[in-house]
Each structure stands twice: as C-alpha cells, then as structure tokens.
Amino acid sequence: MPSTADIVICGAGITGIASAYYLNKAGFKNVILVDERAPLTLTSNHSTECYRNWWPDASMLGLMNRSIDLMDELSTDSHNMFHLNRRGYLFVTAREDRVQAIIERSRRISSLGAGPLRIHRSNNDPYNPLVVDKLHDAPDGADLLLGTDSILKYYPYLNPKVVAALHVRRAGWLSAQQLGMLLYESALDHGLIFHTARVTSIDLEKGRIQAVGLDNGELISTPIFLNAGGPYLKTIGSYLGEDLPVVTELHLKAAVQDSLGVVGRMAPLLIWDDPQYLPWDEDDIEKLQGSDDARWLTEQFPSGIHTRPEGPGESQTILMLWEYQTKRVDPVWPPPLDDLYPEIAVRGLAAMLPGMKQYFSRLPKPHLDGGYYTRTLENLPLIGRTKVEGSFVIGAVSGYGIMSACAAGELITSHITGGPLPKYAPAFLLDRYDDPHYVETLDEQADGGQL
C-alpha cells in the first residue's frame, strides 16, 4: 500500500464510499479508504433501504432532493442495477383528530419544495396509486386520501378504521448493497485503494493533518483526513482531540415470510402514524402486568411501525421495523439482538394490517438483524470541516444514510475542493454548535429532520 495519499477516508460504509466516488469524480486519484471490516457490512446493509424527499426541515429536504436526483442519474446510467423504485411511503392514521394536523404539516412540507399536495376527498378524485419502473414519469409531492372508502378502494388490506392516508410520491426503496457496490467499484476503477485496517492515531503538525496511523503499524502521510466512521464517528474524532456531539443507538429489523399475503406485494412502504397498545389477550395481559420486567409490554407504544414487501417475483418476504425502545449504546460487533422484537413487530403491525393477527399463534420464522445509527441531538448530519486544518467529517446520518449518501458525498467533496456549496450546506457544519442560540434551542429541535 502507498505510504502517502491525497486523502485518507476512515469508514467504508455508504457515506465513506460515496465520498470516495465523488472525490474520484472531482479528480482525486490517490484516495485510500480504510476500514477493519469489508465495505458496507457494519450498518449500511441493515437498513430499510428506503428514501423520501418528504422532510419538515428545508435543509434536509434540499439535501434529499439532490440525493434523489443523483440516484435517478445513477439508475439511468446503470440500467437500474440497484433496483430503485418509486413506490412511495404511505402514512396511515385511524384518528380523526389528527387529520387537520396532517394537512397542515403536509402543506408546510410542500411549500418547502417537496412538490404539490393533492387532497382526494372522494373516490371520484383522480389518483394513480402506483407507477412501476417509470421513475421519471412518477408524480412528485404527495396525495392525501381522506375517508375510509377512498383508502380501502386502493389498499383493501388496511384497517377498516383508517380515515386518512398520505402517499408521499418521490420516495421508495432500492438495494443499498448494489448502490454501494456500484459506487465502490467505479471508485476502484478510478484509482481508489481499499485497505483492511483500523485507524488508531492521527498525527498533527502545527495544528494540521500530517499522517494517519493504522493498527498494523503502518503510517500514511496525507494532508487531508475524512472521518466517515459511522458508529465510530465519536471515537475517531477523539484522535483529533474533538468531542463530536453525537450519540449512537441500536436499531433492529426483522424479515418474515408473509405466506398469507397480508401485505400487498405492490404496496408502498406502509407506516402506522398512531401510537397504540399491543393486542394481547386477557390472560397474557394479566401475566405481563404481574412481571416487573415485562409490564412495559402492556403500556403505550409509539407510532411509526412500518413494513414493506421485499424481493422480486414470487417472494413472500416482508420487512418489519419499529423503534419502540431506542437505546443509546456503545457499538459492539455483532450487535446484540432482541428475541422479542419479531413478535412485537407482528403484533404492532396488526393495528394497521388486521390480517397480521393470523400470525399471532404461529409466528413465521424471522430473520433478525440490526445496526447502529449515530445521530446528533437534533438529528441533522455533520458534513464539512472540523476545527483541525485538513480534517473533515461526514456522518451522523441516523435513519437516512442510504438516501442521503450521494448528495452527502457530493457535498463533502465540495467542502474539500473548495467548490461552490448549495444553500443547505451551512445547516450541516460542525461549527453550528459555536452559536449559543443554536445550542440553547437544541431541545426544541430534537426531532430534527425526521417525521
């Protein structure tokens, strides 16, 4: 391996790989990507693999619109090798008292540049629920279906108590592994060097980057270092004397075989927008409430459980995700799993998809995995320079790493090259925390760019 590099990138997740790809496109040839694991194996391959441009924060919406533009271009150029679709997200509620808030929130997001909001109040309003394999012809914005009959006409498998369903259109999913490998292999073809090692030290001279030390004793001289460490973002930052304002959470995902066809195979990503109590029978409730360790299973669970069909052709697989217990942890490998998660997810989905009750007595054999999400308190990413000359950071992309990777990689490249920056760039700089007013309002921003 060369002992010198124009840039050393620490972390071969989707953001590190996207950064290498766009740096190569910008003309950097001697780029070294360092990770102790194989590319795309720590967290990037454990996500929902979904994307959307529907964000209540203008900067996040700008970042995602740009990232989707870039993914669309890559899809066209590669003959869609990473299976990008435009199925959309469907946010569903059974609560009449939430409808007006959904309308107001949607109008605000639309006004930020997400596309028009179309409200459908009857079965006669024109609405196309699905555009298959026609990314460039797909509608943008969102369609809000009001009234049970209107919703069940298109989504008969939903709870018959539904009163509103918001179909976000510039959204869908893809193969994160295939997207990552497309970027990675292209970067390799243009000179990227991948090195299996762990960064253990960063040498400075007169306050700027001088060299990067590896656990095998090698030292790479470089003027530029990019921290794309994912769950290890904070640890890597500490080598520079920086205390990056991030925390790490464990997130799980379960896949099961939906042999009964409860979830429509052409469904969008389905999201239950209401909090709920899990449907236990009376004997179960009595036993659970009698246990200090299990009583929480009878208490209210948050909104947000979601599912989608996975796989082509005759596949019966569905993915289930629900962050009902977000825990801040230090990352370990492999991540600890929760054996209760699949059953909790199946029972939670029954609020939106009553057909899931058929699986209560015989749970399909699940495939359970998980990864780490690293985030700032306000859940906006870190993309840009750090306080050390020659040092940059890209990360804290909790819950949106796959969908933001292309635009984030392009953005960090502009920071490194001194190129023009988009208007959303300042929102993601580390120095935002130097503003006392910004820090004072962090608690008010705790949902940050998320819904």
N, C-alpha and C positions, 0 to 999 in steps of 0.2 A: 504494500500500500504506500502511496506517496507520503512523504513526511511533511509536505506543505499542501495547503488548499486555499482557494479563493474564499470559500465559505465552508464551515462545518455546521451541519444540521444535526441536532440531537433529537431523535424520535422519529420512527418510521411508521407512525400512524397516518391516517388520511391527510391531516394538515401538514405534517412534515413532508410527505410525498408530493402533495400538491404544491408546496413551496418549492421543492426541488424542480418540479416540472416547469413552473413559471420562471424560476431563476434561469433554467436552461434556455427557455424561450427568449429571455432577455439578454442572452449572450454569455452567461457564466458557464464555463466548461469544466473547471476544476472544482466541482462540488462534491463533498463527501458527506454521506448520510450514515449516521451511526446509531445502532440500536442493538441491545443484547438479545432481542428476540427477532424472529422473522417479521418482515413487513406485514402490517395490517392484522396483527394477531392478539394484541392486548385488549383493545376496546372497539376498534373500528369494525370488527366483524361480529359484534354482539349488539348492534343497534337495530332499530325498527326498519332502517334503510329508507326512511320516508323524507319528504321535503315539502315545503309550502312557502308561499310568499305572503301569508296572512299573519301579520305581526302588528301589535298596537304601538310599536316604537318605530319612528321614522327611520332611524339609522339602521336598525335591524332589517326593516323592510327594504331599504336600499341595497344592503349587502345581499339579501336573499334574491331580490330581483336580478341583480348582476350575476349571482352564482347560478341561477336557473338559466339565464341567457348563455352562460359559458357551458353548462351541461347540455343544453339544447344543441349548441355548436358541436360539442364532442360527440353527441349522439348521432348527429347527421354525418359527421366525418368518419365515424367508426361503424356505420350501418347499425347503430344502436346495440353494440356488443354488450353494454351494461344494462340493457332491458329497462330503460327509462320509460315510465308510463305517466299518463295524466288522469289517473282515476279520481284524484281529489281526496279531500277529507270531508267527512260528514259528521258534524257536531249535532247531537240529538238531545232533546230535553222533553220531559213529560210534565214540566211545571209551567202553568200559565203565567205565574208571577215573574217568570224570567224572560218572557218573550220580548217585552219592551226594552229590557236591558240588552238583549242580544241584538235587536235592531239598532239601538243607539251605538253600541260598540262596533257593529259591522259598518255602519255609516262612517264612523270615525276612521276605521282602518281603510275603508275605500277611499276616503278623502286624502289619505297619506300616499296613495299611489298603488294600491293593491288591485285596482280595477273596479268596475261598476258593481253595485249591489242591485240585484234583481229580486224583487219580492213577489212571490206567487201565492195568491190568496184563494185560488180555486183550481180545480182540475183542468179548467179550460185555458189557463195561462200556459204559454209555450215554455217547455223545459226539456232539455235534452240531458238525461242523467249520465250519459257516458259517451266519451269519444275514445275509440280504441285505435291505438297505433297511428294517431294523427296529431302529434304534438303541436305542430304549427297551425293546425286548424282548430285546436281546442279553445273554448272560451276562457277568458280570464275573469277576475273578480269573483263573485260568489252568487249563488242562488239560494234564497231563503224560502223554504216551503212552509206554509202555515196551514194548520188544520190536519187532523188525523187522516182523513180520506185522501187528501193530496199526497201525503207522505207514504201511506201504505200502498198507494197505487204503484209506486215505483220501488218501494222497499218493503214488501209484504212480510218479511221475516222480523221486522222490528216490533217492539212492544206496542200493542194497540192503544196504549195510553199516550203515545207521543203526540205533541202539539206543535213542535217546530223542529225543523232540520235545516241546518246551514251547510250547503255544499260548496266548499272552497274549491275553486277550479284550477288555479295554477299550482297544482300540488299532486302528489302521487308517491311512487317509490321506485326503487332501482336496485341493482345488485351493487352493493358497496364494494364488495371484493373485486368485481370486474371493473368498476370505475377506477378503484385504486390501482389495480394492476395495469390498466391502460395508461394511466399517468406515470406509473413507476417504470414500465418497460420503455415508454417513449423517452423518459429521462435517462435511462441506462443507455439507450441508443445514441444519446447526445452527450455522453461522457460522464454521467453520474456514477460515482463509486459508492457501493454499499459495503459497510464494514460491520461485522458482528462483534460488538464490544459494548462496554458500558463506560460512559463518561464519568470520571471520578474526580477531576480537577480542571480548573480553568486558570491559566496563568495570565497575569496582567503586567503591563509595563507602562509606568507613568499614567495609570488610570484607564488604559485601553487594552482591548483583547490582544493577546500575544500568541497563545497556544492552548490546545485542549489536550488534557491527559486522559488516557484510557486505562481500563483495569488490567490490560495485558502489558502495561509498561510503556506503550508507545506514546509519543508526543507529536501532535500535528500542529505545526506552525500555521497560523491563519490570522488575518486581520478582522474577520467577521465570524461571529458565532450566533446561531439561531436556536433558541430554546423552544423546541416543539415537543416537549417531554410528556404531554398528555397528563396522566395521573401523577407523574413525577415532576411536573412543572415547578412546583414549590421547592423540591429538593435540588433540582438543577439550578434554580435561581439562587439558592443559598450559597452555591460555589462562587457566586459573584458578589456575595455579601448583600444580596437583595432578599427582602421578605415579601414575596409576591402575595397579593391579597386574594388568595383562592382557598377553597376547601374542596375535598374530594368525597363523593358519595357513591355507594354501591347501587347499581340498578340491575334488575333481573328481567329476564324474558323467558317465556315458555312457548313451545310449539307442540301442538297435538293434532291428531288426525280427526277431522270433523266428518266422520263416516256417515252421519245422518244429514249432512248438508244444511246445517243450521245457518251458516254464513254463506250468502250468495257468492258464487265464485267470481262474479264480475263486480263485486261490491267495492266501494271506495274504502279508505281507512275509516272505520266506524268508531266514534268516540262518544261515550255517555257523559253528558255535561252536568249531571246531577249528583250530589252526594247521596249515599244510600246506606242501608243496613243489610248485611248479608242474610240470605234466606235460609235460616236453619229451622229444623222442626223443633217442636216444644221440648222434647227430651234432650236434644242437643243443646238448646239454649240453657236449660237448667244445669247441665253438666259443665258447660263452658263458664257460666256465671259463677259457679262454685269453685272455680280454679283461679287463683291469683295470676297464674301465668297465661291463662287462655281467655280471661274475661274480655280482653281487648277485641276479641273476635265478634263480640256481640255489640260493640259500640259503633258509632257512625264512621263510615269510611268516606274518603274524599271522592270528588268527581274525577273524571279523566281516564277511567279504564278504557282501553282501546284494543281493537283487533283488526286483522286484515287477512285475506287469503294469501297464501304463499305458494309459489311453484307453478309451472306451466301445465297445460294439457289436463290430464286426469288427476292431478294432485288433489289431495283432500286436506292438506296441511293448512292450519291457521296459526298465526302468531298472536299471543296474548301479552299485554303489558299493562302494568298498573303500579304507580309509585305510591303505594298506600303507607309505606314506612320508609321514609328517606333517612338514611343513617350516614353521618359523616364518619369516615374511616380513613385509616392509613392503608394504601394499596398493598395487597399481598397477592402472590400468584401461586396456585389458581385462586380466583375469587371464591369466598365462602358462599354457598347456595342455601336457600331456604326451602326445605321439602314441602312446606305448607303452601308455597306460592302457587303451584298449578291449580290446586283445589280452590283457593281463594279467588283466583282469577276466573275460573269457570263459574263459580257462584256469583261473582260480581258482574260478569257479562250477562247473566240471566235477567238483570234489570232492563237491559236494552234488547236482548235476544232471548225471549222466553223459551225457545227451543233448547237452550243450553241446560235446562232443568232435566232433560232426558239423560244427561251425563252424570247427574249427582250420585246415583247409586253405582255407576260403573265408569269411573274416570278414565278417559283414554290415557294410554301410557305417554307421559310427557317427555319432551327433551328440554331440559332446563339449562340455561347458561346465564352469564352475567358479565358485566364490565364496569369500569369506573368512569364516572362523569366528574370532571373538575370544573368548578364554576367560581365566578366572583359573586359577591353578595347580591348585586343587582342583576346578575346573570347576563351581563354584556361581556363579550370576549376581550382578550388582551391581544392586540395586534399593533406592533410598532417598535420603536426604540425603547431601550431601558436606560437607566441612569449611567451605565458603563459604556464608554465610547466603543463602537464596533459590536455592541451586543444588542440583539433583537429578541422579541418574544412573539410567539403565535400560539394561542391556546385558550383555555377556559371556555370551551365551546360546548358546554354541557347541554346535551339533548338536541344539538343541531350541528354536530361536527361534520356529518356526511353532507348535509345540504349546503353548508357554508364553505366547504373546503376549497372549491375552485376560486370563489371570489376572495376568500381569506388569503390563499396562496398568491393570487394576483396582487392583492393589497400589500402584503409584506414585501413582495418583490419591488413594488413602487417605493416603499419606505427605504429599502436597501439601496436601490439605484438612484434615489433622489428624483424619481419621476413624478408626474402630476398625480395628485391624490383626489379621490372622489370626495364629495361633500360629507359622506358618512364617516370618513376616516377618523376625525378627531374624537368621536364618541368612544373609540376603542383603544385610545392611547393609555399607557400606564400613568402618565402624568396627570390624568384627570383626578387622581386622588390627592394631588397637591392643592386642589381647590377646597378650602374649608367648607364652603357652602355645599359643594357636591357631597362631601363626606357626611355632613350633617343630615342630608336628605336620603342617605342610603337605605334606611329602614323603610321609607316610603316607596323605594324602587325595588323592593325585594322580589318582585315578580318579573322584573326587567324585561325583556323582550319575549316573555312566554305568555301563553294563554292559560 
